Amino acid sequence: MPPSVQVGLYTVIALADGAGPFFSPRSEAFPGATTEQWAAADRLDPGALDAEGRWRLQFRAFAIRGDQGVTLVDAGIGPADSPAASWAPVPGALPASLAAAGIDPSDVDTVVLTHLHTDHVGWAVVGGEQPRPFFPNAAYLLQQAEVEAIERINPQLRSTVIEPLRETDQLRLLDGDTPLRAGERVCATPGHTPGHQSVLVTSGPELVVVTGDLLVHAIQLLHPELAYAHEMNPEQARASREQVLRSRAAGTLHLATPHLTEPFVPRRPTRRGRPRPYARVPSRPSVHHQATPPLWSPRIAAYSSVADGHSPGDRTVEVHDLRRSGSSRCTSQLLRSGRPRCRAARPVRARPGILGCMDRVTPDHGVRERLGRILFSRVAGPNGPENRARIHGTPGPRWFGPDRPVRRVHGDASMFIGGLRALLLQSLHPLAMAAVAGHSGFRGDPWGRLQRTSTFLAVTTFATAEHAQEAVDHVRSVHEGVSGFAPSGEHYHAADPHLLCWVHIAEVDSFLRAHQRYGARPLDGAGCDGYIDDMARVAQALGVPDPPHDRAELAERIAAYRPELRATQEALDAARFILLHPPLPWPARPPYAVLAANAVSALPPWAREPLRLPRAPTIEELCVRPAGKALTRTIRWAMTPPPAPAKS
């Protein structure tokens, strides 16, 4: 029998699906963690560190079995051809774990998918080219917000998971907290993804929270304020995590976690209602075996390893309802002191937490880390840390060596201004603008477009030659399918070398000019020509037959395009969207306005006039440019890791 927790009439069963190392170093997954914090986390969960110093994850789902049916929370990593196959230790063992628990897939009547990451939906739909739900009689529950964000999370899952479930009419979309049945409830815990959800199981004062990826490592038990690099909204994820971890349940709060070494991490309040800290202690032996070292202290509840010949990993946690019996308190007192100190257990009123109002959230003390994390997540997207590890960590030859100018330019914060300038300048070609307006989705998903562009630049600049060529080949295949007619009736095709050349020279001119004005280390004349020459290699790979190689050729090529440029209504609408209506919360708009004003200031007069962008030379010289330089310095400071403290 797999490990389980009994809560009243419910049995919560941990179902192992696999285990293996994470695809990137844990220091990248938690860039804000200190050496002392890692040491404490390793003491708490030593099993999360393998012999080679890598972060070792468990992959598991949970079954909630009661007299009204069986609920499965998450669907693991899946079979050998699952979406998680590129990084997780597939095939998973969930079918065998279900069988060991006495559960047939047809017995499951509800599947709650906490979120749409591939290691949580692997067994949801199987069959490859003939997809079918693995749990034929179950309703699959997802938050509406999660499905709406699927293009940002993982577009592949629309065809491999969402559509097959819709075809069989098994998909159910929720809007926030939703009761399932007596004692079971879905609770929205957004942040890791927009529609992340957890599941609560309650009986009297006892509470089990099946967390999903609300927390993924023991370091977040000790420091819930630490952000995980794969969180789409780190601030929101932190608030959700603290809401759960700082909840003051009347009885024992059990965290059922998919990735920690131990599946159940229990915690019981003190007499004043405050949670006890987590602590690792040696496990107590049962009659037949020594259990593996757990993540819990023997002081927090009554536990017994069932001595029925199970393997050392099999353990049942018995949780007693304190309203009916005081034996739980008596047993735990006996385990602590060796002598019974029984007295009737008094019911304790639960403080507001995940079951009610949110507990107070403490402020984030790492301003630099927080700002850098927000900026990086905006620019690089939810897969940014994974992409960064692949780009910089994969050995092999690169298109550009470490001393090439393209690396200096593309690695500087001035790219924020250069990118905005490039968008405005590119919009002046009516056919290029028509292609963008008709196919790029820049209005519906502007951040997704930015993230795809920034990833392409990062891969071609810093990654291996093989990965750079793969990125170029992908873009060229996309361009082949983009064609149509502009409002003027002119035909466009994104693979047209003439249009590609305009997009290229507008980018190169914008990135270089922004770097020379706002960059930390502006290039000299030879460096400027070297940057243009570096970018020519990328342009040729994309299909530009004769890109410019130095400043003179670049200026000549831009001048040659000027007769074709004009501001269409689409270009004016795009400029208004970029400059006046960015998809940003109001607190972020003032610094964005500084970036936008400097992008406009960097445009030549002949580009400003058709876009109806005003000129104010004195204000720009005295106010706009100094503010732009100060802001880029701040961005550069935030996105540069602080120096490691000196060892004493």
N, C-alpha and C positions, 0 to 999 in steps of 0.2 A: 504494500500500500504506500503510495507517495506521501510525503509530509502533508499534514493537514492541521487546521484549527477548527475546533468545535465552538460555535457561538449559538447558544440556544438550540433551535431546531435545525440550524444551518451548519453544514460542513464546508469549509473553504479548503480546497485541495490544490496544492502546487503541482503543476504538470511540467516537468522538464522537457525542453525541446532541443537543447544543445548548449555548448559552452566553447568559448574560444577567445583569442586575443582580439582587442579592438584594432581597427584599421589605422589608427594614428596614435602617437604618444599621448598619454593622459595629460601631460603638461599643456598640450595644445587644446585638448578638450576642456580643460579648466585653466585658462591662462592666468587667472587672478589668484590661484592658490599659492600659498607660501610653502617653504620647506617644512616648517613646523606643522602646518595644517596637513600636509601629506603624511608626515610621520604619525600624527594622531589617527588619521584615517586608516593607515596600515595596521596600527594596533587594534583598531575597531574591527576591520575586515581584512585579515591577512590573506585570505583566499583570493582577493581581487588582484593580487600581484603574483605573476608567474615567476618561474626560475630565471627568466631572461629580463625581468624588470618590466614586463609589459602589463598593461591593464587587461585583466581577464574577466570577461563578462559571462554571466549566465543568461540564457534565453529561455523564458518560461511563460506559460499561460496559467490561468487559474480557473478552476471550476467551482461553482457555488451550488451545492446540492441540498435541496430541501424537499419537503413533502409536496410542494406544488410544481416541482420541475427542476431542470438543470440549466444554469446560466454559465456560459463560458466567457471569460474576459480575456480578450486578445487571441490571436491565432498563430503566434509563433513565427519562426523563420521559414517554414514550409518545406516542400520537397526539393529535389535536386534542381528543378527548373524554375524555382520560385523567383520573384523579383529580388529577393535578398541574396541570390546566389553569387553576386559579384563580390560580396564581402563577408557574408555570414557562413558559419560551418554547416552548410546544408549537406545532405538531407536532415531535416529535424526528426526528433523522436516523439512528437506529440501524439500520434496515433497509438504508439506503444504505451505512453504514459496514461492516456485515456483508458486503454484496455486494463492496465494495472489497477486503475481506480474503479474498474467495473462499469465504465461509461462507454456506451456505443455512440458513434457520431449521430445516429438517428434519435438518441435520447435527449440531445441538446435542443432546447426549445428557444433559447435566446443567446445570441452572440453579441457582446458589447465590444466593439473595436475602439480602444482608447484613442487611437489616432492613426493616420495613414502613413506611417513609416514602415518600410518593407519588412522589418523584423517583428512586426506586430500583426501582419495580415497574411502571412505566408500560406497558412492552411485554409484561409477563408474561401478561396476559389482555387480549384485544382483542375487538371485535365489538359493544360497546354492549349492547343489549337481548338479543342472542344471543351471549353471551360464549363465547370459545374460547381455549385456550392458544395463544399465538403460536408457541411452539416445540413442535410436536405430538409429537415423539418423546422429549422430555426429562423427566427426573424433577426436580421443583422442591424444593429443600432449604431448610428453615427450621428454626430452633431451636424446640423445644417451648415454651420460655419466652416467645418472641416471640408465638406464636399465643395463648398464654394471656393475654397482656397487650394483645390487640388492641383491647379496648374502651377502654383508656387511650391507646393510640397513635393509632388511627383506626378507629372502628367501621365506617365505610363500606367498608373493605377486606375485611370478612368476606364481604359479598355480591358484591363486584366482583372479588376475587382468590381468597380462600381457598375458598369454596364451589365455584366453577367448577373449580378444580384438584382438589378432592375428587371431584367428579362424574366427572371423567375418570380418576380414580385416578392422578394424577401428583404429588400432594403427598406429600413425605416429611419427617417431623419428626425432628430430631436432638436428642440430649441431650449437649451439650458437644462436646469435640474429637472429630472423626471423620475417619479416613482415607478418601480418595476412590479413589485409585489410586496406584501407585508414584510418589512425587515430588509428589503433591498431597494437601493436607490442609485440612480446615475446622477453624478454631480459634475457640473462643468468646471474644469480646472485649466483654463486656457493659458497659453504662453509658449509652451514647448512647440505647439502648433496652434493655429487659431481656434480649432474646435476640439482641443484635447479634453478628455473626460476621464473621471475616475468612478469607481463603484464602491458604495458603502453598504456594509452588512451590519445590522445592529440587533442586539437582543438585550433588553434592559440597559445596564450601564456599560455593556461591552460594545466595542466598535472595531470593525475591520475595514481598512481602506485599501482596496486594490488600486495601487497608485498609477499604473502605467509608467510613463517616463516623466512623471512629476519629479522624481529623483532617480538618478541612474548610478550613483556612486555613494559610498558611505561618507565621503567628505561632505556631502550635502546634508547628511544627518547632523553633523557637527556644525556646519556653517551653511545654513540654508540660503544665505544671501549670495553664495558663490554661483555665478552663472555658468551654465554648460554651453559650449560654443555652438551647439546645434539647436539652440532654442531660437525660434523665429521672433519672439518678443521677450527678451530676457527680463525686462522689468515686470511684465505680467506673469511670467513663469515664476519669478521670485515671490511675488505676492501670493500666487496659488500655493506654492510650496510651503511658505510660512503659514498660510492659513491652515494647512493640514498639520504640519509638524508642531505648531504652537497651539493647536486645539487642546482644550482642557476637558477631555472626556471624563465622565464620572468613574468609569472602570478602566480596564486595560485597553489601550489603543494599539491595535496591531497593524503594522504596515506590511502589506503583501506586495513584494517588489519583484519585478521581472528580471532585474540584472544584478542584484547583490548576491553574494555567495549564499547567504541564508535566505530562504524564501519569506520567512516571517520575522519581523523585527518588532517585538512588543514593547510597550512602555506603559507604566501605571503611574497615576498621580500620587503625590504625597498627601498627607491629611489636609494640607492647605489648598489642594487642588492644582498645584503646579506640577508639570511633568518632571519625572526624574531624568537625569542625563543618561544617555546610552553608555554602556560600558561592556567591554569584552572580558569574559572570565572563562576559566576552563569549564568544559561541559561536565555534567554529572554522568557517571556510567550507569547504564541499565544492567539488568542481570546478565544479558548475553553479549553486550558490546559496549565499547566506548564511543559515544557519539562524537561527531565532528565538532570542533570549537564553534560555538554560536556567536551571534552578534548581540546577545542579550545578557543581562545580569540575572542571577537567580533570585534577586530580591524583588523582582517586579511582578511575578505571578506564580501560580502553581503549575508546574509542568511535570510530565512523566513520560519517559521513553517507554513505549509499549514493548514489552519483552515477549515477542511472539515469533522470533526467528527472522525478522526483517533484516535487511542490509543496514550497515551503519548510517546510511543517509536517510533511512526511514524513521520518522519520528512523528508522533501525534502530540499536539499541544492541547491539553485539556483546560478549558476556560469555564469557570463556574459562575453562574448567575448569582451575584452577591445579594440579590433580594431574597433568594430562596435559601441560601446556606452561607454560613460563615466559614465553611471548610477551606475555601481558597485562602483566606487571610491566615487561618490557623496553620495550613500546610506551609505557606511561605515563611511564617514566623519560625516554624520548626526547622526548615532548611537553613535559616539564617543562624539560629542560636543553638540548635540541638535540643531544645525543650519547647513544649507547646505553651503558647500564651494566647489561648482562645478567648474571644469575646465576640459578641454579636456585631456583625458588620453593619454600619449605618449607611443608608443611601446618601450619595453625594450628588448635589445638583451640578449638572454639567455647565461649564462656562461656554459662552458663544464661541464657536469655532467653525469647523466645516459644516456642522449641522445647522448653524444659524448665522449670526453676523460674523464678519471677518474680524480676527484679532488685529490689533494694531501692528502695522508693518514698520519695522525700523528702517531708517534711511541707509542708503548705500554709501559707505565711507570711501570707496575707491573712485573718486571723481574721474581721474585719468582713465582707469580701467573701464568704467561705465561708459564714458563718452566714446572711447575707442571701440568698445564692443558694439555700441549702437551704430556708429558710422560703418564699421566693418560689415555688420549684418545687413545694413541698408544697401551697401554697394555690392557685396559679394553674395548675399542671399543665404537661405538656410543651408545650402551645401557648401558655403564658403570655407569652413574649416577643413572639410573633406577635400575640396579642390586644392586648397593651399598645401595640404600635406602631400597630395599627389604631385603638384607642380614643383615644389621645392625639394621633396624627399625622394623622388624617383631618380636613380642614377642614369647617366647616359649623356651623349653629346647634345649640346644646345645650338639653336640657330645663332645666338648672340652670347659672347663671352661676358664675364663679370665687369670688364672695363669698357663695354660698349656704351655709347651715349643713350641708346634707347632704354637701357636699364635705368639710367639716372632720371630720365624724363618721366617714364611711366611709373617709377617708384616714388614720385613726389606728390605732395598734397595739391600742387598747382593743377593737377589733372581735373580736380573738381570744377575749376573755372574753365579750363581748356575744353572739357567735355560739353559744358553748356554753350560755349562759343561755337563749337563745332556743329551742334544741333541747329543753332540759329543760322549759321552760314550755309549749311547743307540744304536748309529749307528753301533757299532762293532758286534752286533749280526745279522748275515745275514738274518735270518727270520724276526726279528723285523724290520730291515731296509727295507726289501722287502715289508712288509705290509705298512710301512710309504710311501715308494716311489710309491706304486701302488694305495693308497687309501686316503692319508691324504691331498693331494693338497698343500703341504708345499711350493712348488715353485710358483704355481699360486696364492695362497692366504696365504703367510706366516704370515701376521698380523692377519688374521682371525683365523689361527690355534693357534697363541700365545694368542689371546683374549679368545678363547674357553678354552684353558688350564688354563689361569689365573683365569677365572671365575669359573671353576670347583674347583680349589684350594681354592679360596675365599669362595665359598659356603660350601665346606666340612669342612673348618677350622672355619668359623665365623657364618654361617647361622644357622637357626633352624635345629633340627634333621630331621624334615619332609622334608625341602628343600634339605638338604644334601642327604637324601635317594633318593629323586626324581632325583637329579643330577647323583647319582651313577647308578640308574636304567636306565637313559637315555644313559649313556656311555656303560653300558652292552648291551643294545639293539643295539647300533651302532656296538659294537665289534662282535656281533653274525653274522652280515652281511658282515664282512670283512674277506675274505679268498682268497686263490689263490696259485700260485706256484712261488717260487723264481727262478732267472735265473739258479740256479743249478739243478732245477727240484724238489726240496724239497717242500712239501706242508706246508702252514702256515695257521693259524686261529687266529685272534686277541683275541678270547676268550680262547685260550689255556692257562691254569694256569701257565705253564712253561714260556711262553713268557711274560705273565702279571707280573710274579715275577721278571724277568730280568728288565723290564721297571721300576718297583717299586723300586728295590734296587738301580738302577742307579740314579733315582731321589733323593731318600733319602740320598744316599752317597754324591751326588753333592750339594744338598741344605744345608746339615749339614756342609760340609767342607767349602763351600763359607761363610756360616754364621760365622763359627769359625775364619776365616781369615779376613773377611771384615765387619762383623756385628757390630752394635753399642754396643751390650751387648752379647758377646760370652757366651755360656752355660758352666757350670761346667760339671764334669763327669756324675753326676746323671741327669743333664738336658739333655745331649746328649742321654743318654739311654732313658730318658722320651720322647724325640722327636721321636726316632725310634719306641718306643712303641705306641705313638699317631698315627703315620703314619701306623702302622700295622692294626689299626682299619679300616682305609680307604681301605687298600689293601684287607683285608678280605671281606669287602663289595663289592669290585670289582671282587672277585672271586679268590684271591690268597689264597690257603688253609692253608699255614703255613709260614707267613711272619716273618722275624727276629724281635726281640723285644729289642735288645740291641746292642752295638758296636761289641761285640765278635761274635754274630750270624750274623751280617751284613757282617763283614769281611770274615767269613767262607763261607757265601753264595756267595759273589762275587768271591772268589777263586774257588768255585766249578764250576762257569760258564766260567772261563777263557779258558778252552780247546775248548769251542764252539765259541769263539770270533775270528773274523778276519775282515779285511777291504776289503769288496767287492768294485767293481767299483761304485756301488750306494752309499756306505758309503763315498768314496773319493769325489764323486761329491757333496754329501750333505755337507761335511766339507768345500769344496771350496765355495759353495754357502753361507754357514753360515758365514765364516770368511772373504772371499774376495769380495763377490758380494751381500751384503745385499741390500734389496729393500729400500734404504734410499736416500734422497737428499744428495748431496756432503757436505754441511755444517755439517750434522749430522754424517758423517762417521768417523771423527777423534775420538770423544768420544766413538762411537761404537767400534772402533778399540781397544781402551783401555779396554773396557769390554771383547772383544773377546780375547785379549792377556792374560788377567788374567784368563779367562776360560781355555785357553790352559795351562797356568802355573799351574793351580790347578789339571790338569790331572796327573795320575801316569805315569811313563815312559813306562810301558807295554801297555798303551793305546795310547800314543803319537806315538810310533814307527810305528805301522801298518797304522796309519792315515797320516804318513809322516809329522808330526809336529815337528819342530826343538826344541832343548833344548839349552838354553843359561843361565845357572844358575846365573852367575854374573850379567848380564843385568836384569834378572828377579828380582833378589834380590834388586838391586840398583835403578832400574827405573820402571819396570812393576808393581810390587806390590805396591810401594808408589803411583804411578799414579792411580792404581785401588782403593786404599783406599780413595784417595782424591776425585775421581769421585763418588764413592758410597756415600761419605759424602755430596757431592753436590746434588745428586739425593734425598737423604734422606731429605735434607734441603728444596728442591723444593716441595716435595710431602707431607711435613708436614705443615699444616696450621699455619700461623704466630700467635703468641699469641695476644689475643684481647687487644686493648689499654686500659690502666687503666682509670677508670672513675675519673674525677676530683670531 
